[in-house]
Amino acid sequence: MRLIDITRPLDPEDINKLPPERRANAATMVPEIEYIRPKVEGVTAMCGHFGCKPEDLPLGEGWGAERLHINTHMGTHLDELYVDGLVLDLRGKVKGGEGIALDALKAAIAANPGKITKGCALMLRTGQEDHPLGTPGFFNYPGMTREGTLFLASTGAKILGTDGLGWDRPFPVMKRVFAATGDRSQIWDGHFAGRDAEVFIIQQLHNLQALPTHGFKVGFFPLSLARCSAAPARAVAFVN
């Protein structure tokens, strides 16, 4: 059995990949990490603690540690689950900044030789591997609508995932539609569909191209954070 990591890496250097206008609101994309390096801060702290000198330590190194400042909705995040997984290949059938059509979802399911089992995970491969963090396409991803979300929930799947930055259409798209129409149902409609059909939504899946379309298990292992609305998760596929 192979384990394939499908978790988006969290790297504070990613802030430099973002356009300037995005950096002020990068909390869900980029962590802040204070590094305690063994040869620098770590050796100073350790010498202070033990009353020793750097030359008293092996290779002159102290301990290493990191302090994290992260948003609970950063990167790949969800609750802990371990279920059957299917990848629905939507590449070429969806467009950035638009809602994913019901026909595209049905066609992707029909093209997948796997079987949707009760409680399984349906993971949408929209082609975001071609749009890394910092590129325009990363922010202009194809998104789900209320109709599409309820349809996927009706199949018996319980976990709905995407390789996009978010589950819904991009926020500027939803905002523009709402401003033009005044239709409140256009606000975060993919997420709010979960009020009528319970599903777990996972966003920013990574490396879906390394998976088969079916015949594997997938697990999501979040940090155990008290009183939080989400948690970064380690997403791992178990492939025979």
Backbone as a ProteinNet text record, in pm:
[ID]
protein_1_A
[PRIMARY]
MRLIDITRPLDPEDINKLPPERRANAATMVPEIEYIRPKVEGVTAMCGHFGCKPEDLPLGEGWGAERLHINTHMGTHLDELYVDGLVLDLRGKVKGGEGIALDALKAAIAANPGKITKGCALMLRTGQEDHPLGTPGFFNYPGMTREGTLFLASTGAKILGTDGLGWDRPFPVMKRVFAATGDRSQIWDGHFAGRDAEVFIIQQLHNLQALPTHGFKVGFFPLSLARCSAAPARAVAFVN
[TERTIARY]
84.1	0	87.2	53	123.3	40.1	107.3	40.7	77.4	-21.2	1.2	-53	34.3	-3.7	-74.9	-195.6	-270.1	-300	-208.6	-221.4	-141.3	-198.7	-123.4	-20.6	107.8	211	187.5	221.9	210.4	350.5	378.2	511.5	500.2	560.7	551.6	611.4	702.4	760.9	659.9	544.9	442.3	388.8	407.7	361.3	425.5	546.9	617.7	564.1	483.9	424.6	293.4	237.9	109.1	126.4	32.2	37.3	16.8	71.1	64.7	-75.8	-174.5	-310.3	-372.1	-308.9	-360.1	-292.3	-181.8	-101.3	-165.6	-246.4	-308.5	-412.9	-466.1	-569.2	-525.4	-403.5	-346.4	-361	-442.9	-446.9	-490	-573.6	-618.5	-526.6	-418.4	-328.2	-185.8	-139.5	1.8	14.6	94.8	114.8	224.4	226.6	339.7	414	541.5	620.3	744.5	760.9	882.8	975.4	1088.1	1179.2	1282.2	1294.2	1399.1	1504.5	1606.7	1704.9	1813.7	1853.5	1950.8	2081.4	2132	2261.9	2250.1	2129.5	2113.3	2032.4	1900.4	1818	1820	1822.9	1818.2	1940.1	2058.2	2179	2184.1	2136.5	2132.8	2039.4	1920.8	1823.9	1875	1937.1	1982.9	2099.7	2190.6	2302.9	2251.8	2149.9	2091.8	2025.9	1964.8	1895.3	1992.9	2100	2192.4	2316.1	2331.8	2450.7	2577.1	2565.6	2680.2	2719.9	2820.3	2865.3	2835.3	2828.6	2800.1	2895.2	3022.1	3117.2	3091.4	3006.2	2971.7	2866.4	2806.3	2697.8	2748.4	2695.4	2737.6	2721.3	2831.1	2832.1	2790.8	2791.3	2755.1	2609.6	2524.2	2382.9	2296	2194.3	2092.9	1969.8	1854.3	1732.3	1670.5	1586.5	1509.7	1362.7	1291.9	1148.5	1088.8	957.7	888.6	762.6	731	603.6	517.7	393.9	305.5	194.8	165.5	47.6	-30.9	-140.1	-212.7	-362.3	-429.1	-574.2	-627.8	-735.2	-785.9	-842.7	-864.8	-915.3	-803.8	-681	-566.6	-538.6	-505.8	-464.3	-569.5	-529	-620.2	-678.2	-810.6	-868.5	-1006.2	-1033.3	-1160.4	-1155.2	-1262.2	-1262.8	-1201.4	-1175.9	-1109.7	-1206.6	-1168.6	-1252	-1162.2	-1212.7	-1139.6	-1243.3	-1246.2	-1354.2	-1303.3	-1392.2	-1362.7	-1349	-1258.2	-1237.9	-1252.8	-1311.5	-1319.4	-1278	-1203	-1164.2	-1248.7	-1323.4	-1404.1	-1324.4	-1288.8	-1204.9	-1291.8	-1280.8	-1360.7	-1277.1	-1152.3	-1065.3	-1122.6	-1122.9	-1176.4	-1326.5	-1392.2	-1538	-1583.8	-1487.6	-1520.3	-1430.8	-1475.8	-1399.4	-1379.1	-1263.1	-1232.4	-1332.9	-1372.5	-1464.6	-1610	-1638.7	-1776.5	-1820.8	-1953.5	-2007.2	-1993.3	-1969.1	-1955.6	-2095.5	-2121.1	-2253.8	-2288.9	-2417	-2466	-2431.3	-2442.4	-2411.3	-2265.2	-2176.2	-2034.2	-2011.2	-2080.3	-2067.4	-2120.4	-2235.7	-2294.5	-2205.2	-2147	-2059	-1933.7	-1878.7	-1758.3	-1786.9	-1905.5	-1943.4	-1961	-2026.6	-2049.4	-1917.8	-1818.8	-1689.8	-1600.8	-1632.8	-1551.5	-1600.7	-1515.4	-1558.5	-1583.4	-1549.5	-1571.4	-1716.5	-1749.2	-1884.8	-1890.2	-1988.9	-2008.7	-2070.9	-2000.3	-2050.4	-2100	-2187.3	-2246.1	-2136.8	-2134.3	-2038.3	-1903	-1887.1	-1755.9	-1716.6	-1594.6	-1542.5	-1537.4	-1601.2	-1591.9	-1502	-1389.7	-1291.8	-1284.1	-1306.8	-1315.4	-1177.6	-1134.4	-1009.7	-1046.2	-1033.8	-1074.7	-959.7	-838.9	-721.6	-641.2	-664.4	-593.4	-445.3	-401.9	-257.2	-181.4	-254.2	-191.8	-187.2	-241.4	-248.1	-195.4	-64.5	-7.8	-35.6	-11.8	-33.9	37.8	-34.6	23.3	-11.6	-55	-94.7	-241.7	-283	-423.3	-523.2	-489.3	-581.6	-604.3	-509.5	-525.9	-647.4	-669.6	-780.4	-908.1	-896.1	-1011.6	-1048.8	-1076	-1100.4	-1247.8	-1276.9	-1416.3	-1475.1	-1597.9	-1657.8	-1791.4	-1832.7	-1958	-2073.8	-2192.7	-2315.1	-2400.3	-2509.2	-2602.4	-2656	-2696.1	-2752.5	-2653.6	-2528.3	-2428.4	-2396.5	-2391.2	-2361.4	-2470.7	-2595.6	-2706.9	-2711.1	-2674.6	-2670.6	-2566.7	-2444.9	-2341	-2381	-2445.9	-2491.3	-2596.4	-2677.7	-2784.6	-2731.1	-2605.5	-2547.3	-2512.6	-2513.1	-2474.4	-2336.9	-2263.6	-2132.1	-2149.7	-2056	-2062.3	-1952.1	-1840.4	-1727.2	-1714.3	-1715.1	-1704.2	-1580.7	-1487.2	-1360.7	-1331	-1243	-1202.9	-1056.1	-994.6	-857.2	-854.1	-970.5	-978.4	-951.4	-925.8	-902.4	-1022.4	-1142.6	-1265	-1364.1	-1468	-1570.5	-1664.7	-1705.2	-1797.7	-1724.7	-1802.2	-1739.6	-1653	-1553.8	-1469.5	-1553	-1507.8	-1582.1	-1613.3	-1518.1	-1552.7	-1666.9	-1674.9	-1783	-1916.8	-1924	-2048.5	-2088	-1990.6	-2018.7	-2075.4	-2017.8	-2063.8	-2207.3	-2237.8	-2372	-2472.8	-2436.2	-2527	-2551.7	-2445.3	-2459.7	-2550.1	-2543.1	-2621.7	-2766.9	-2791.6	-2926	-2995.6	-2917	-2975.9	-3022.2	-2984.3	-3026.7	-2937.7	-2991.6	-2912.9	-2873.8	-2947.2	-2915.8	-2784.8	-2727.7	-2601	-2480.2	-2503.7	-2394.3	-2355.3	-2236.5	-2181.1	-2279.6	-2345.2	-2454.7	-2409.4	-2286.8	-2237.2	-2221.2	-2164.4	-2148.4	-2283.2	-2368	-2495.5	-2587.6	-2560.6	-2639.3	-2624.7	-2514.1	-2491.2	-2587.4	-2665.5	-2768.9	-2886.2	-2901.7	-3013.3	-2970.9	-2844.1	-2792.5	-2655.5	-2644.2	-2519.8	-2405.1	-2302.5	-2180.4	-2062	-1945.3	-1820.8	-1748.4	-1714.4	-1650.1	-1501.9	-1419.8	-1275.5	-1221.6	-1136.8	-1088	-936	-885.7	-742.2	-674	-738.9	-671	-555.2	-454.5	-330	-285.9	-225.8	-164.9	-267.4	-387.9	-488.5	-446.1	-357.3	-311.5	-232.9	-188.2	-112.6	-204	-334.7	-427.6	-493.7	-532.6	-622.6	-760.9	-850	-983.2	-1071.8	-1036.6	-1119.5	-1036.8	-1097.8	-1031.3	-929.5	-947.5	-854.5	-932.3	-865.8	-920.8	-853.6	-921.4	-862.4	-894.6	-795.4	-812.6	-778.9	-851.5	-827.3	-804.3	-686.9	-646.9	-617.2	-711.9	-694.7	-620.7	-569.6	-521.7	-640.6	-619.5	-726.5	-725.8	-805.2	-809.2	-941.8	-934.6	-1055.7	-1131.6	-1264.9	-1357.3	-1329.2	-1284.8	-1255.3	-1353.1	-1373.1	-1468.7	-1409	-1279.7	-1212	-1072.3	-999.9	-861.8	-784.9	-660.9	-578.9	-570.1	-576.4	-579.6	-469.8	-417.2	-329.2	-418.2	-422.5	-505.5	-415.3	-449.5	-364.2	-449.4	-408.3	-475.6	-401.9	-476.3	-422	-448.8	-344.9	-360.6	-292	-364.1	-304.5	-213.3
-119.9	0	124.4	220.4	347.3	453.6	543.5	660.6	780.7	851.3	967.8	1090.4	1183.2	1305.4	1399.3	1441.5	1534.7	1663.3	1696.3	1815.2	1930.5	2049.2	2164.4	2205.1	2212.8	2254.9	2397.7	2422.8	2556.9	2615.1	2722	2780.3	2931.4	2990.5	3136.4	3213.3	3150.5	3218.2	3238.3	3169.6	3186.3	3329.1	3405	3543.8	3619.8	3581	3649.6	3613.4	3508.2	3468.1	3541.3	3600.9	3667.7	3807.4	3851.7	3990.6	4083.4	4203.9	4295.5	4317.1	4324.2	4352.3	4235.7	4118.8	4001.3	3979.4	4044.8	4012.7	4056.6	4160	4208	4109.7	4024.3	3928.9	3786.7	3753.8	3623.4	3519.9	3546.8	3460.8	3318.2	3297.1	3160.9	3090.6	3155.1	3095	3078.4	3170.3	3172.9	3178.1	3089.5	3093.3	3192.3	3226.8	3298.8	3200.9	3181.1	3085.9	3155	3148.1	3198.1	3078.6	3080.7	2967.3	2983.8	2881.2	2873.8	2778.3	2834.3	2753.1	2701	2573.2	2513.7	2589.8	2646.9	2715.2	2863.7	2913.2	3056.7	3074.8	3090.6	3114.8	2997	2874.1	2755.6	2739.1	2766.7	2752.1	2858.8	2979.4	3085.4	3047.8	2997.4	2959.2	2842.9	2745.6	2627.7	2660.9	2747.6	2788	2867	2949.6	3024.3	2933.2	2827.3	2734.7	2651.4	2603.3	2512.8	2583.4	2709.7	2780	2730.1	2686.1	2633.7	2727.3	2690.1	2765.8	2686	2751.3	2678.9	2562.5	2579.1	2470.3	2349.5	2366.8	2253.7	2163.1	2208.1	2133.5	2062.3	1943.7	1872.3	1960.2	1979.2	2062	2206.1	2245.4	2382.2	2414.9	2312.9	2332.2	2314.9	2396.9	2380.9	2313.3	2336.1	2273.4	2355	2289.6	2355.3	2353.3	2458.8	2466.5	2573.9	2571	2671.9	2715.4	2842.3	2894.2	2930.2	2877.5	2895.5	2995.7	3078.5	3164.2	3132.9	3055.9	3009.4	3032.8	3044.6	3051.1	2908.2	2878	2740.8	2696.9	2791.3	2757.3	2764	2752.5	2763.1	2630.1	2637.2	2517.9	2409.5	2285.4	2171.9	2153	2164.4	2158.9	2093.1	2019.9	1951.2	1876	1800	1713	1577.8	1496.7	1368.2	1266.4	1206.2	1107.5	1007.3	885.3	782.4	703.6	722.5	667.8	629.3	569.2	545.3	679.6	684.6	808.4	789.8	888.9	893.7	1033	1039.1	1166.9	1188.5	1297.7	1332	1428.9	1384.7	1464.3	1561.7	1689.2	1793.8	1880.1	1842.8	1924.2	1935.2	2057.6	2082.1	2097.4	2073	2083.7	2201.5	2270.2	2382.3	2501	2619.4	2741.1	2817.5	2882.1	2961.8	3072.9	3094.7	3202.3	3170.2	3049.3	3011.9	2896.1	2883.9	2771.2	2643.6	2533.5	2404.2	2351.8	2328.9	2289.1	2147.9	2126.4	1995.8	1889.6	1924.5	1828.2	1783.9	1876.7	1842.2	1743.4	1763.1	1671	1532.7	1529.3	1400.8	1327.2	1401	1339.2	1283.1	1355.9	1309.2	1183.4	1177	1056.9	938.8	963.3	856.5	803.6	891.7	852.2	779.1	786.9	721.7	578.7	479.3	340.5	296.1	379.5	344.5	361.2	310.1	316.5	413.4	500.5	591.3	511.9	501.8	429.8	528.7	482.9	570.1	628.5	759.5	827.3	851.1	819.6	830.9	975.9	993.6	1126.4	1143.3	1248.5	1285.7	1408.7	1393.6	1500.7	1552	1681.1	1742.8	1787.7	1729.1	1772.6	1868.1	1995.3	2095.3	2141.5	2096.6	2138.8	2246.8	2265.5	2371.4	2343.2	2220.2	2194.2	2278.2	2331.1	2417.7	2563.7	2592.1	2730.8	2739.2	2739.1	2741.8	2873.1	2871.7	2988.9	3111.1	3221.3	3345.5	3377.9	3277.1	3301.7	3342.6	3416.2	3460.3	3345.6	3232.7	3120.2	3058.8	3076.8	3023	3085.5	3213.6	3285.6	3279	3249.6	3247.4	3103.3	3026.8	2883.6	2854.9	2737.9	2696.6	2663.4	2704.9	2683.1	2612.6	2562.7	2489.3	2582.6	2542.1	2614.8	2532.7	2592.2	2520.3	2396.7	2413.6	2302.9	2187.4	2218.8	2114.2	2045.4	2122.6	2065.8	1970.3	2010.3	1924	1797.9	1812.1	1693.7	1593.8	1640.8	1549	1485.5	1563.6	1508.3	1400	1416.3	1319.8	1185.3	1179	1052.5	959.9	1013.6	935.7	970.6	1050.2	1095	1188.3	1182.5	1267.3	1371.9	1344	1436.6	1490.5	1621.2	1684.9	1774.1	1743.7	1816.5	1876.5	1974.9	2040.6	2079.3	2088.2	2138.3	2290.5	2353.2	2499.2	2564.2	2694.6	2772.1	2765.9	2764.6	2754.8	2662.5	2624.5	2536.3	2612.7	2730.5	2810.9	2881.9	2953.1	3039.9	3142.9	3199.4	3300.3	3413.6	3465.6	3570.1	3690.9	3740.6	3855.4	3824.2	3699.5	3660.4	3665.2	3604.1	3604.4	3746.4	3827.8	3965.4	4043.3	4022.3	4092.9	4052.4	3924.2	3877.5	3933.6	3932.9	3985.2	4134.2	4208.9	4352.8	4383.4	4297.3	4321.7	4277.9	4176.7	4119.1	4136.9	4156.7	4162.5	4026.8	3920.9	3784.8	3729.3	3721.5	3675	3528.1	3452.3	3310	3287.7	3394.1	3382.9	3396.9	3425.3	3444.1	3310.9	3261.9	3140	3024.1	3014.3	2918.9	2773.9	2745.7	2609.1	2564.1	2649.4	2617.7	2608.3	2708.2	2711.8	2596.8	2531.7	2414.3	2304.1	2306.5	2207.6	2217.3	2324.4	2335	2242	2208.7	2124.4	1980.7	1959.2	1823.3	1817.4	1746.7	1747.9	1687.1	1767.2	1721.4	1787	1727.5	1786.9	1840.3	1967.1	2030.1	2046.9	2002.4	2016.9	2091.1	2187.7	2277.1	2272.3	2313.9	2321.8	2185	2083.8	1955.3	1973.5	1893.9	1912	1776.7	1778	1658.8	1552.2	1592.6	1494.4	1419.4	1479.2	1412	1285	1268.4	1148.1	1031.1	1055.7	951.9	881.9	754.3	692	754.5	725.4	785.6	717.8	594.9	520.3	407.2	331.7	214.5	244.4	351.1	384	441	445.6	508.9	644.2	732.2	862.2	899.3	955	996.9	1143.5	1210.7	1352	1364	1411.6	1412	1555.1	1619.5	1760.2	1777.3	1896.9	1932.8	1936.5	1893.4	1894.2	2029.5	2121.6	2257.9	2281.7	2320.4	2340.8	2463.9	2450.6	2561.6	2635	2563.4	2624.7	2575.2	2657	2623.9	2536	2517	2431.9	2403.7	2322.6	2294.8	2252.9	2296.8	2241.7	2091	2021	1875.4	1816.2	1702.8	1624.6	1528.5	1544.5	1458.4	1355.4	1228.5	1120.6	1016.5	978.6	872	740.5	634.3	498.9	418.5	399.5	340.7	205.6	102.4	-30.7	-34.1
0	0	0	-83.5	-87.2	-17.4	52.5	111	25.9	-23.7	-108.1	-37.9	-9.6	60.7	-36.5	-1.8	-86.2	-8.4	82.1	165	105.4	99.4	50.4	154.7	117.3	213.4	261.7	386.8	444.6	459.4	387.6	382.7	396.8	500.9	517.3	400.4	325.3	209.9	97.3	107.1	4	-1.2	104.9	103.8	-11.7	-48.7	-156.9	-294.8	-301.8	-428.8	-456.2	-353.3	-368	-425.9	-508.7	-554.8	-436	-440.2	-325.7	-270.6	-358	-310.7	-234.5	-240.7	-169.9	-35.3	-11.4	106.8	237.4	233.6	356.9	409.3	321.3	361.7	327.7	366.9	331	441.6	541.3	659.7	629.8	529.2	499	400.6	361.7	263.7	313.6	399.3	437.9	590.5	649.9	794.4	833.6	959.6	1016.8	1106.9	1080.8	1158	1212.6	1344.2	1408	1427.9	1359.2	1363	1474.4	1557.7	1659.3	1603.3	1540.1	1468.2	1562.4	1546.7	1638.5	1649.4	1540.1	1543.9	1579	1593.3	1620.9	1749.5	1737.4	1856.9	1953	1895.5	1979.7	2068.4	2013.2	2094.1	2203.1	2173.3	2274.7	2388.9	2353.6	2455.9	2540.2	2475	2546.5	2639.4	2591.9	2677.4	2797.1	2775.4	2886.3	2987.3	2939.1	3028.1	3110.4	3046.2	3113.5	3169.2	3136.3	3182.5	3115.1	2990.4	2918.7	2805.7	2730.2	2614.4	2488	2371.9	2247.5	2223.8	2261.3	2237.6	2328.3	2429.9	2515.2	2452.1	2343.6	2279.8	2154.8	2121.4	2000.5	1876.5	1805.5	1685	1711.3	1838.4	1872.6	1846.7	1850.5	1819.1	1942.5	1952.4	2056.3	1999.1	2064.4	2015.3	1901.8	1828	1723.8	1761.3	1729	1756.7	1666.8	1656.2	1577.6	1651.7	1638.4	1689.8	1570.1	1569.5	1455.3	1485.6	1387.7	1391.9	1265.5	1282.8	1166.5	1182.8	1071.1	1066.4	1060.9	1131.8	1134.4	1000.1	909.5	776.3	672.7	717.9	627.3	559.9	431.5	360.2	360	351.3	348	487.8	500.5	634.4	635	743.2	762.7	894.8	925.1	1041	1003.3	1104.4	1078.6	1020.9	908.8	842.6	769.3	750.2	676.1	597.3	466.9	385.6	246.4	165.7	25.2	-46.4	-143.5	-216.8	-366.7	-430.1	-575.3	-620.9	-729.8	-788.7	-913.9	-915.3	-1032.2	-1118.6	-1237	-1326	-1405.2	-1371.3	-1436.1	-1529.3	-1549.2	-1633.8	-1775.3	-1826.1	-1959.1	-1962.8	-1848.3	-1841.8	-1756.7	-1693.9	-1606	-1639.6	-1600.2	-1625.6	-1495.3	-1486	-1368.3	-1348.2	-1223.3	-1190.3	-1216.2	-1261.9	-1291.9	-1203.2	-1187.5	-1114.5	-1195.8	-1128.2	-1195	-1227.3	-1354.1	-1399.2	-1354.3	-1334	-1292.7	-1397.1	-1523.8	-1630.3	-1624.1	-1588	-1577.7	-1464.1	-1352.4	-1239.4	-1276.3	-1342.2	-1380.7	-1479.6	-1573.1	-1671.9	-1606.3	-1508.5	-1439.2	-1358.2	-1297.1	-1222.1	-1316.6	-1428.9	-1526.3	-1584.2	-1597.3	-1655.3	-1555.2	-1427.2	-1324.6	-1304.8	-1325.3	-1312.2	-1168.1	-1073.3	-933.8	-892.9	-775.9	-723.3	-605.3	-606.8	-494.4	-380.5	-269.7	-152.7	-49.3	37.9	139.2	228	237.9	323.8	260.6	131.6	68.2	43.8	-6	-37.9	-189.2	-239.1	-379.3	-388.1	-459	-466.8	-610.1	-625.4	-756.6	-804.5	-914.6	-977.4	-1091.2	-1064.8	-1163.7	-1251.8	-1219.6	-1295.7	-1227.9	-1098.6	-1027	-1009.7	-1040	-1034.9	-1137.8	-1234.8	-1335.7	-1292.4	-1172.9	-1126.2	-982	-963.4	-827.6	-755.8	-626.9	-543.2	-600.1	-607.5	-655.6	-799.5	-876.2	-1013.9	-1018.6	-1122.4	-1129.1	-1122.4	-1185.3	-1186	-1049.6	-957.7	-822.4	-754.4	-779.6	-716.6	-799.5	-928.1	-1017.6	-1051	-949	-961.4	-995.4	-1052.8	-1070.1	-933.2	-909.6	-778.1	-785.2	-672.4	-664.1	-627.6	-669.4	-639.7	-543.2	-499.8	-413.3	-485.4	-610.9	-687.4	-698.5	-731.7	-745.9	-615	-507.7	-376.3	-332.1	-349.2	-310.4	-396.9	-522.9	-609.3	-560.1	-531.4	-484.1	-351.7	-265	-137.5	-159.9	-263.5	-290.6	-337.7	-378.9	-424.8	-309.3	-188.3	-71.1	-18.6	-94.5	-47.7	71.8	164.3	283	283.8	214.7	211.9	69.7	57.1	-73.5	-72.7	-161.3	-161.9	-297.5	-297	-420.4	-413.3	-531.3	-537.2	-546.3	-545.2	-551.5	-418	-422.8	-300.6	-207.6	-265.6	-187.9	-255.4	-184	-239.1	-332	-290.2	-369.7	-484.1	-563.9	-663.3	-591.4	-658.1	-592.3	-532.5	-420.5	-351	-439.6	-520.5	-605.8	-702.8	-748.5	-839	-766.4	-648.3	-572.1	-533.4	-496.2	-458.3	-575.6	-693.3	-813.3	-849.5	-839.3	-871.1	-771.6	-644.8	-542.4	-562	-592.7	-613.5	-732.4	-833.6	-954.8	-940.5	-858.5	-851.6	-717.1	-611.2	-477.7	-428.1	-498.3	-464.2	-353.9	-232.8	-118.6	-129.7	-210.2	-224.8	-299.2	-356	-427.9	-336	-208.6	-113.8	-51.7	-84.6	-24.3	-33.7	-149.1	-164.1	-158.3	-203.3	-194.2	-50.6	32.4	174	244.7	221.6	292.8	252.7	139.1	101.4	205.3	278	382.1	498.2	503.9	607.5	575.9	448.4	405.4	377.7	353.1	330.1	395.2	508.7	585.6	506.7	485.9	420.7	489.7	473	518.5	396.2	397.4	282.9	311.7	218.1	231.7	110.4	136.5	32.2	21.8	-93.6	-119.5	-112.8	-168.3	-184.4	-281	-263.3	-336.8	-393.1	-510.9	-568.5	-607.9	-645.4	-686.1	-812	-890.3	-1011.9	-982	-857.3	-820	-783.5	-777.1	-733.9	-851.5	-831.9	-928.6	-913.4	-1005.2	-996.3	-892.2	-853.2	-759.2	-700	-607.5	-552.6	-444.6	-369.7	-261.3	-143.4	-30.9	88.5	107	175	203.1	347.2	414.7	553.2	568.5	656.6	686.2	836.1	874.3	1014.2	1058.6	1123.9	1160.8	1293	1313.6	1446.1	1541	1664.2	1762.6	1833.1	1780.4	1832.5	1904.4	2030.2	2108.9	2062.8	2056.9	2032.3	1900.8	1798.7	1669.2	1562.8	1460.5	1354.9	1246.7	1247.2	1148.7	1199.8	1126.2	1161.9	1037.7	1023.4	915.7	929	816.5	820.2	733.4	775.6	690.7	613.7	482.9	398.5	331.5	348.8	299.5	228.4	106.9	34.5	58.5	77.8	100.7	-26.1	-106.7	-239.6	-245.1	-284.3	-297.8	-419.7
[MASK]
++++++++++++++++++++++++++++++++++++++++++++++++++++++++++++++++++++++++++++++++++++++++++++++++++++++++++++++++++++++++++++++++++++++++++++++++++++++++++++++++++++++++++++++++++++++++++++++++++++++++++++++++++++++++++++++++++++++++++++++++

